């Protein structure tokens, strides 16, 4: 049920964003200053996402827990997840449609990774390892808080809010 609601919200947000004005700049590349800044730092989420996409669940979860979610950039510069709402709206209709599919796939993968982190925390709590459980839920909350940044698209912000809520719900179960 929750996945259906999130999927509907994502689809509506993408469609609404796709109704924005066309901009003469239809390239998805950031301005040179942003590109230089983004290339100087490794994306925070990349190690975890790469391991997850390669099917290495344990490394993905470990990388997620080790990530400094207060650092930037969160995502690779070529990822639609790194776009701001303005960047996305400025894309041509064709580029928005193409990036929407990739955005949805990447966000789905990221949500599955977060669910695995939540499950790892729940499993740790069930085994009596409250320290590891808190580490999982705290990392999930920090990630969610980072995604709620106004620098992120509204769709990504909604996913961030869901991560924070998931973390808070699970944290209550083990006590603060």
SULURWO-V644271 format. One record per residue. RES is the residue in one small letter. OMEGA is omega as a letter, one per 40 degrees, with the letter a starting at -180 (* if undefined). D_LAST is the distance of its C-alpha to the last C-alpha in whole Angstrom. Layout:
RES/OMEGA/D_LAST + RES/OMEGA/D_LAST
This chain:
x/i/28 + x/i/25 + x/i/27 + x/i/31 + x/a/29 + x/i/28 + x/i/31 + x/i/33 + x/i/31 + x/a/32 + x/i/36 + x/a/36 + x/i/35 + x/i/37 + x/i/40 + x/i/39 + x/a/39 + x/a/42 + x/a/44 + x/i/44 + x/i/47 + x/i/48 + x/i/48 + x/i/51 + x/a/49 + x/i/48 + x/a/47 + x/a/43 + x/i/43 + x/i/41 + x/a/44 + x/a/45 + x/i/42 + x/a/39 + x/i/41 + x/a/41 + x/a/38 + x/a/36 + x/a/38 + x/a/37 + x/i/34 + x/i/32 + x/a/30 + x/a/27 + x/a/26 + x/a/30 + x/a/29 + x/a/26 + x/i/29 + x/i/32 + x/i/30 + x/a/29 + x/i/32 + x/i/34 + x/a/32 + x/a/30 + x/a/27 + x/i/26 + x/i/27 + x/i/26 + x/i/22 + x/i/22 + x/i/24 + x/a/21 + x/a/18 + x/a/21 + x/i/22 + x/a/22 + x/i/21 + x/i/22 + x/i/25 + x/e/28 + x/i/30 + x/a/27 + x/i/30 + x/a/34 + x/a/36 + x/i/38 + x/i/36 + x/i/36 + x/a/32 + x/a/33 + x/i/35 + x/i/34 + x/i/35 + x/i/38 + x/a/39 + x/a/39 + x/a/41 + x/i/44 + x/i/44 + x/i/47 + x/a/47 + x/i/48 + x/i/45 + x/a/43 + x/i/43 + x/a/43 + x/i/40 + x/i/38 + x/i/39 + x/i/38 + x/a/35 + x/a/34 + x/a/34 + x/i/32 + x/i/29 + x/i/29 + x/a/29 + x/i/26 + x/i/24 + x/i/25 + x/i/24 + x/i/20 + x/i/20 + x/i/21 + x/i/18 + x/a/16 + x/i/18 + x/i/18 + x/i/14 + x/i/14 + x/i/17 + x/i/15 + x/i/12 + x/i/16 + x/i/17 + x/a/14 + x/a/13 + x/a/10 + x/i/11 + x/i/13 + x/i/11 + x/i/8 + x/i/12 + x/a/13 + x/i/11 + x/i/11 + x/i/14 + x/i/15 + x/i/14 + x/i/16 + x/i/19 + x/i/18 + x/i/18 + x/a/21 + x/i/23 + x/a/23 + x/i/25 + x/i/28 + x/a/30 + x/i/29 + x/a/31 + x/i/30 + x/i/29 + x/i/27 + x/i/25 + x/i/25 + x/i/24 + x/i/21 + x/i/20 + x/i/19 + x/i/17 + x/a/15 + x/i/15 + x/i/15 + x/a/12 + x/i/10 + x/a/11 + x/a/10 + x/i/7 + x/a/7 + x/a/9 + x/a/7 + x/a/4 + x/*/0
